[in-house]
Amino acid sequence: MEHMAELLSEQEISDALTKLPHWQHKGTALERTAELGSFPQAVQVVNRVAEIAESLNHHPDIDIRWRKLRFQLSTHSDGGITQKDVVLAEQIDEVIDAL
């Protein structure tokens, strides 16, 4: 059985968000919306994030609307936000910033 990650406290989430200015705390998830230059560029971001998520074995919820992407990160198995979500948020930011 996989080790359960520890849920972050409200303070730890707030601290993490100071380093993740594009992200918001919504319920039991971190959320970011990003608008890319084109639909192919948005799909390129999704494909790269999918590779990262697979390597981390931690998968975001992704909503694609033309060139607008919405990412939601939550450690579903633990019922909230863990350090895994913060790490993935940082990597998603790197992918988007690289474009």
N, C-alpha and C positions, 0 to 999 in steps of 0.2 A: 504494500500500500504506500502511496506517495506521501511524503512528509507534508503536513499542513503548514503553510506559511502563516506568519503572525500578522494579524490585522494591524494596520497603522492607526495610531490614535488621531483624534482631530488635530492636535498640535503638530504631530509628525506630517500629516497631510498638508496643513498650512505651511509648514516649513518647506516641504517638497515643492509646493506651488510657487514659492518665491523664486525658484530656479526654473519653473515651467510656466512662463508668463502667458502662453497661448492656451493653457489648460484650465478647466474649471472643475470644482468638486460638485458633482450632481448625484445626490442619493448615495448609492454604494459604488459609484464609479468616478473615474476621471474622464473628462470629455474635452475633445478639441474638434473644431471645425476649421477646415482650410480650403481656400479657393485657389485652384491651380490655373495656369494659363490656357489649358485646353483639356478636352476629354482624354486624349492619349497620354498627356502628362499625368493626369489624375490616376489613370490605370497603371502607369509606370510606377507611381508612388505606392499604389496598392500592391503591385507585384513585389517590390523591394521589401515592403513591410511584411508581406507574407513569408518571404525567405527568412527574415529576422525572427518573426514570430515562431516559425517552425524550428529554427535553431535553438530558441529559448524554451520551446514547448509551452508557450504562453500566447494565446490567440486573442486578438482584439475583436470587438464587434465593429464592422465597417459598413457605413452607408454611403453609396455613391449616387450622386444626383448631378449628372452632366459633369461639370468640372469642380464640383464641391464635394468634399469628403468630410464625413463625421466619424471620428474614432471614439469608441467607448472602451475603457479599460477597467476591468474588475476581475478579481480572482474568484470566479464563481464557486469553486470548490470550498472556499473559505468564507464566502458571503460578504465580501467587501474589498477594500483597497489594501494591497500589500506592497512590499518593496518591489516585487516583480512588475507591478503596474507602473511604478515610478521609472524603473529601468527601461521598460518598453516605451514609455512616453518620451524619455530622453532620446531614444533611438529613432522614434518616429519624427521628432523634431529635426534630428540630423538629416534624415532622408529628405524632408520637405525643404530644409534650409539649403541643401546641396543643389536644388534646382534653382 
